[in-house]
Amino acid sequence: MVKVWNLPTRISHSLLIFFVIVAFLTEDFERIHESAGFIILAIVMFRISYGLKTKNEYEKLSSYFYSPSKIIRFIFIDGLKKGA
């Protein structure tokens, strides 16, 4: 098995899933629901800051976004080659 994400990323993703479920299930319990929301915010802020400073190619936030020229090339040039 190839580990693409390291431990902090895997833990933050798992916690994010857990607290989204907690927030969903506790919508009638305001205090728990609100606390889960703040924890989700903290996890997302951690993941963004970690994604900006990490050296791992797969965890960098810059690897998730493409420039407009790459998007246009993919849609119009590469897409036309596959469709032909």
Backbone as JSON Lines, residues from 0, in Angstrom:
{"i":0,"aa":"M","n":[0.84,-1.17,0.0],"ca":[0.0,0.0,0.0],"c":[0.89,1.24,0.0]}
{"i":1,"aa":"V","n":[0.57,2.18,-0.86],"ca":[1.32,3.43,-0.96],"c":[0.63,4.47,-0.09]}
{"i":2,"aa":"K","n":[1.38,5.07,0.82],"ca":[0.83,6.12,1.67],"c":[1.09,7.47,1.02]}
{"i":3,"aa":"V","n":[0.04,8.07,0.48],"ca":[0.17,9.35,-0.17],"c":[0.06,10.47,0.86]}
{"i":4,"aa":"W","n":[-0.85,10.34,1.8],"ca":[-1.05,11.35,2.84],"c":[-0.37,10.88,4.11]}
{"i":5,"aa":"N","n":[0.25,11.81,4.83],"ca":[0.87,11.43,6.08],"c":[-0.13,11.52,7.23]}
{"i":6,"aa":"L","n":[0.33,11.26,8.43],"ca":[-0.55,11.11,9.59],"c":[-1.4,12.35,9.9]}
{"i":7,"aa":"P","n":[-0.85,13.57,9.93],"ca":[-1.71,14.73,10.23],"c":[-2.87,14.91,9.26]}
{"i":8,"aa":"T","n":[-2.64,14.64,8.0],"ca":[-3.71,14.78,7.01],"c":[-4.76,13.7,7.2]}
{"i":9,"aa":"R","n":[-4.34,12.47,7.43],"ca":[-5.31,11.39,7.64],"c":[-6.13,11.61,8.9]}
{"i":10,"aa":"I","n":[-5.49,12.07,9.96],"ca":[-6.22,12.33,11.21],"c":[-7.2,13.47,11.02]}
{"i":11,"aa":"S","n":[-6.77,14.56,10.37],"ca":[-7.67,15.7,10.18],"c":[-8.86,15.33,9.3]}
{"i":12,"aa":"H","n":[-8.65,14.52,8.28],"ca":[-9.77,14.1,7.43],"c":[-10.74,13.21,8.2]}
{"i":13,"aa":"S","n":[-10.2,12.31,9.02],"ca":[-11.06,11.43,9.81],"c":[-11.86,12.22,10.84]}
{"i":14,"aa":"L","n":[-11.21,13.16,11.51],"ca":[-11.91,14.0,12.48],"c":[-12.97,14.87,11.81]}
{"i":15,"aa":"L","n":[-12.66,15.36,10.63],"ca":[-13.63,16.18,9.9],"c":[-14.9,15.38,9.6]}
{"i":16,"aa":"I","n":[-14.73,14.17,9.12],"ca":[-15.88,13.3,8.85],"c":[-16.67,13.04,10.13]}
{"i":17,"aa":"F","n":[-15.96,12.73,11.2],"ca":[-16.62,12.44,12.47],"c":[-17.44,13.63,12.96]}
{"i":18,"aa":"F","n":[-16.85,14.82,12.96],"ca":[-17.55,15.98,13.51],"c":[-18.66,16.5,12.58]}
{"i":19,"aa":"V","n":[-18.55,16.25,11.29],"ca":[-19.67,16.59,10.41],"c":[-20.87,15.69,10.75]}
{"i":20,"aa":"I","n":[-20.6,14.42,10.98],"ca":[-21.67,13.5,11.37],"c":[-22.26,13.9,12.72]}
{"i":21,"aa":"V","n":[-21.38,14.27,13.68],"ca":[-21.86,14.72,15.0],"c":[-22.73,15.96,14.84]}
{"i":22,"aa":"A","n":[-22.29,16.92,14.03],"ca":[-23.08,18.14,13.83],"c":[-24.43,17.82,13.19]}
{"i":23,"aa":"F","n":[-24.42,16.91,12.26],"ca":[-25.67,16.52,11.59],"c":[-26.64,15.85,12.55]}
{"i":24,"aa":"L","n":[-26.13,14.97,13.4],"ca":[-26.99,14.21,14.3],"c":[-27.44,15.01,15.52]}
{"i":25,"aa":"T","n":[-26.75,16.09,15.83],"ca":[-27.08,16.84,17.04],"c":[-27.67,18.21,16.73]}
{"i":26,"aa":"E","n":[-28.36,18.33,15.61],"ca":[-28.91,19.64,15.25],"c":[-29.95,20.12,16.25]}
{"i":27,"aa":"D","n":[-30.56,19.23,17.02],"ca":[-31.53,19.63,18.03],"c":[-30.87,20.0,19.37]}
{"i":28,"aa":"F","n":[-29.62,19.67,19.54],"ca":[-28.87,19.99,20.76],"c":[-27.89,21.11,20.44]}
{"i":29,"aa":"E","n":[-28.33,22.33,20.7],"ca":[-27.62,23.51,20.22],"c":[-26.16,23.57,20.66]}
{"i":30,"aa":"R","n":[-25.9,23.3,21.93],"ca":[-24.53,23.43,22.44],"c":[-23.57,22.44,21.79]}
{"i":31,"aa":"I","n":[-23.97,21.2,21.67],"ca":[-23.12,20.18,21.03],"c":[-22.96,20.5,19.54]}
{"i":32,"aa":"H","n":[-24.05,20.87,18.9],"ca":[-24.03,21.19,17.48],"c":[-23.09,22.37,17.2]}
{"i":33,"aa":"E","n":[-23.18,23.39,18.02],"ca":[-22.34,24.57,17.84],"c":[-20.87,24.25,18.11]}
{"i":34,"aa":"S","n":[-20.61,23.46,19.12],"ca":[-19.23,23.05,19.42],"c":[-18.64,22.25,18.27]}
{"i":35,"aa":"A","n":[-19.43,21.35,17.71],"ca":[-18.95,20.56,16.56],"c":[-18.63,21.48,15.38]}
{"i":36,"aa":"G","n":[-19.44,22.51,15.19],"ca":[-19.18,23.46,14.11],"c":[-17.87,24.2,14.29]}
{"i":37,"aa":"F","n":[-17.59,24.62,15.54],"ca":[-16.32,25.31,15.8],"c":[-15.13,24.38,15.64]}
{"i":38,"aa":"I","n":[-15.3,23.13,16.02],"ca":[-14.22,22.15,15.83],"c":[-13.99,21.91,14.34]}
{"i":39,"aa":"I","n":[-15.05,21.84,13.55],"ca":[-14.92,21.69,12.09],"c":[-14.15,22.88,11.52]}
{"i":40,"aa":"L","n":[-14.49,24.09,11.97],"ca":[-13.78,25.28,11.51],"c":[-12.29,25.19,11.85]}
{"i":41,"aa":"A","n":[-11.97,24.75,13.06],"ca":[-10.57,24.61,13.47],"c":[-9.84,23.57,12.61]}
{"i":42,"aa":"I","n":[-10.5,22.46,12.31],"ca":[-9.89,21.42,11.48],"c":[-9.62,21.95,10.08]}
{"i":43,"aa":"V","n":[-10.57,22.66,9.51],"ca":[-10.39,23.22,8.16],"c":[-9.26,24.25,8.16]}
{"i":44,"aa":"M","n":[-9.2,25.09,9.18],"ca":[-8.12,26.08,9.27],"c":[-6.76,25.39,9.41]}
{"i":45,"aa":"F","n":[-6.71,24.31,10.21],"ca":[-5.47,23.55,10.33],"c":[-5.06,22.97,8.99]}
{"i":46,"aa":"R","n":[-6.02,22.39,8.28],"ca":[-5.71,21.74,7.0],"c":[-5.21,22.74,5.97]}
{"i":47,"aa":"I","n":[-5.8,23.94,5.94],"ca":[-5.35,24.97,5.01],"c":[-3.94,25.42,5.37]}
{"i":48,"aa":"S","n":[-3.68,25.69,6.64],"ca":[-2.34,26.13,7.03],"c":[-1.31,25.02,6.81]}
{"i":49,"aa":"Y","n":[-1.69,23.79,7.09],"ca":[-0.78,22.66,6.85],"c":[-0.52,22.48,5.35]}
{"i":50,"aa":"G","n":[-1.55,22.67,4.56],"ca":[-1.39,22.54,3.11],"c":[-0.51,23.61,2.51]}
{"i":51,"aa":"L","n":[-0.42,24.76,3.17],"ca":[0.44,25.83,2.67],"c":[1.9,25.61,3.03]}
{"i":52,"aa":"K","n":[2.18,24.9,4.12],"ca":[3.56,24.77,4.58],"c":[4.19,23.4,4.31]}
{"i":53,"aa":"T","n":[3.41,22.41,3.96],"ca":[3.95,21.06,3.8],"c":[4.84,20.94,2.57]}
{"i":54,"aa":"K","n":[5.74,20.0,2.63],"ca":[6.65,19.75,1.51],"c":[6.15,18.59,0.63]}
{"i":55,"aa":"N","n":[5.2,17.82,1.15],"ca":[4.67,16.67,0.42],"c":[3.89,17.14,-0.81]}
{"i":56,"aa":"E","n":[4.25,16.65,-1.96],"ca":[3.65,17.07,-3.23],"c":[2.14,16.85,-3.27]}
{"i":57,"aa":"Y","n":[1.66,15.78,-2.67],"ca":[0.25,15.42,-2.73],"c":[-0.6,16.18,-1.71]}
{"i":58,"aa":"E","n":[0.03,16.76,-0.71],"ca":[-0.7,17.46,0.34],"c":[-0.71,18.97,0.15]}
{"i":59,"aa":"K","n":[0.09,19.49,-0.75],"ca":[0.13,20.93,-0.98],"c":[-1.19,21.4,-1.57]}
{"i":60,"aa":"L","n":[-1.67,22.53,-1.09],"ca":[-2.91,23.09,-1.64],"c":[-2.74,23.51,-3.09]}
{"i":61,"aa":"S","n":[-1.53,23.9,-3.45],"ca":[-1.3,24.32,-4.83],"c":[-1.47,23.17,-5.82]}
{"i":62,"aa":"S","n":[-1.37,21.93,-5.36],"ca":[-1.55,20.79,-6.27],"c":[-3.02,20.53,-6.57]}
{"i":63,"aa":"Y","n":[-3.95,21.19,-5.83],"ca":[-5.38,20.99,-6.05],"c":[-5.96,21.94,-7.09]}
{"i":64,"aa":"F","n":[-5.23,22.99,-7.42],"ca":[-5.77,24.01,-8.3],"c":[-4.98,24.06,-9.61]}
{"i":65,"aa":"Y","n":[-5.68,24.36,-10.68],"ca":[-5.05,24.47,-11.99],"c":[-5.18,25.89,-12.5]}
{"i":66,"aa":"S","n":[-4.22,26.31,-13.28],"ca":[-4.27,27.65,-13.85],"c":[-5.35,27.68,-14.94]}
{"i":67,"aa":"P","n":[-5.88,28.86,-15.25],"ca":[-6.9,28.95,-16.32],"c":[-6.4,28.41,-17.65]}
{"i":68,"aa":"S","n":[-5.11,28.61,-17.96],"ca":[-4.6,28.1,-19.24],"c":[-4.61,26.57,-19.28]}
{"i":69,"aa":"K","n":[-4.31,25.92,-18.15],"ca":[-4.35,24.45,-18.11],"c":[-5.78,23.94,-18.25]}
{"i":70,"aa":"I","n":[-6.73,24.64,-17.64],"ca":[-8.14,24.24,-17.74],"c":[-8.62,24.37,-19.18]}
{"i":71,"aa":"I","n":[-8.32,25.49,-19.83],"ca":[-8.73,25.71,-21.22],"c":[-8.09,24.68,-22.13]}
{"i":72,"aa":"R","n":[-6.8,24.4,-21.89],"ca":[-6.11,23.39,-22.71],"c":[-6.76,22.02,-22.54]}
{"i":73,"aa":"F","n":[-7.09,21.66,-21.31],"ca":[-7.7,20.37,-21.04],"c":[-9.06,20.26,-21.72]}
{"i":74,"aa":"I","n":[-9.87,21.31,-21.63],"ca":[-11.22,21.27,-22.19],"c":[-11.2,21.27,-23.7]}
{"i":75,"aa":"F","n":[-10.47,22.19,-24.28],"ca":[-10.57,22.39,-25.72],"c":[-9.56,21.6,-26.54]}
{"i":76,"aa":"I","n":[-8.36,21.43,-26.07],"ca":[-7.33,20.76,-26.88],"c":[-7.32,19.25,-26.57]}
{"i":77,"aa":"D","n":[-7.1,18.91,-25.31],"ca":[-7.04,17.48,-24.95],"c":[-8.39,16.81,-25.08]}
{"i":78,"aa":"G","n":[-9.46,17.54,-24.77],"ca":[-10.8,16.99,-24.88],"c":[-11.19,16.7,-26.31]}
{"i":79,"aa":"L","n":[-10.76,17.55,-27.24],"ca":[-11.08,17.33,-28.66],"c":[-10.31,16.14,-29.2]}
{"i":80,"aa":"K","n":[-9.09,15.91,-28.71],"ca":[-8.31,14.77,-29.17],"c":[-8.96,13.46,-28.75]}
{"i":81,"aa":"K","n":[-9.52,13.43,-27.55],"ca":[-10.16,12.2,-27.06],"c":[-11.5,11.96,-27.75]}
{"i":82,"aa":"G","n":[-12.19,13.03,-28.1],"ca":[-13.5,12.9,-28.73],"c":[-13.4,12.52,-30.2]}
{"i":83,"aa":"A","n":[-12.28,12.77,-30.83],"ca":[-12.14,12.52,-32.27],"c":[-11.83,11.09,-32.58]}
